[in-house]
Amino acid sequence: MNQTQTSIVTSVQRLDTFIANLLNETRNQSAQLIKQGAITVDGKSVTKVGLKLKLEQVIMITFPEQQITPALKVNFDVEILFEDDDVLVINKPSGVTVHPAPSVKEATLVDWLKKKNIRLSTISGEERHGIVHRLDKGTSGVMVIAKNNESHEALSLQLQDKTMGRYYLAISTPPLKNTFMEVDLPIARNANNRLKMAVANHGKSAKTHFKQLLLSEDEKSDLLLCKLFTGRTHQIRVHLESMSRHILGDHIYGVSQLKTKVERILLHASVLYFVHPTTKEIVTFHAPLPTEMQNYLEKYFNVETLDETINPNTLEHHFADISV
């Protein structure tokens, strides 16, 4: 049986943009859904990707039935930070891709979810079921996964209105010029390298705050707290590159300058907060610092105050005196 989702237009925008934001998908993916005849506006089927929507129009999406693909053999496990009937909050390991794609040959987080027989939402289709937001393959840290369609829709809306928020920790080189930096630059696919993103005038808006928490003893790298206001692909990495900085272990954006050999990118989603879809309370979850980052900090930084500095309950206070 096909799944459906209904939503109300709250701002004037293109249909493909509306669908992309609602489902947390790319414009291209949304365009395909529209062209398949899966969208109605006020009860009328539409296939025009660039249709300009009006306030209060009713959009209904009918998701086509999908061929169920068997889960691949899973050779990793995932730490569960919290679970109830509506959401699953996990600590994604580095090296695990979130969902299947034509270029992905190994087991993904979705395969792990299938193996665990965890009941999930179907809004994003079978291959991405339950996935509300993503982390890059190399990035570790906290993620929330929807266990039913109502929770998925509520969490997706929070991504749009910014009631869901994330804080990342990164070890970068060289250090920032100032202890606080704001980057507000649009991001698009790199025209010369499809594996990369880049700052581009025609790109999607993107804003990141960076706060230097600790400086290495040799003053060649720093521990950064990164606050995302948007969720663009590779956003932290691209915005650091725009300042001629890169994250240690980043072999896509920082390979030409890489001096210290590390096995993975030292980028970790430390804190995630959102409004619980059922209780309506603000809930906050944190993923412990991964071993690789902890070891690097202990080797190159003075860590006497590390635990206090990266306390997940006080991370947001580092930005308290900064106007947004």
Secondary structure, 3 states (H helix, E strand, C coil): CCEEEEEECCCCCEHHHHHHHHHCCCHHHHHHHHHCCCEEECCEEECCCCCECCCCCEEEEEECCCCCCCCCCCCCCCEEEEECCCEEEEEECCCCCCCCCCCCCCCCHHHHHHHCCCCCCCCCCHHHCCECCCCCCCCEEEEEEECCHHHHHHHHHHHHHCCCEEEEEEEEECCCCCCEEEEECCEEECCCCCCCEEECCCCECCEEEEEEEEECCCCCCEEEEEEECCCCCCHHHHHHHCCCCEECCCCCCCCCCCCCCCCCCCEEEEEEEEECCCCCCEEEEECCCCHHHHHHHHHHCCCCCHHHHCCCCCHHHHHCCCCC
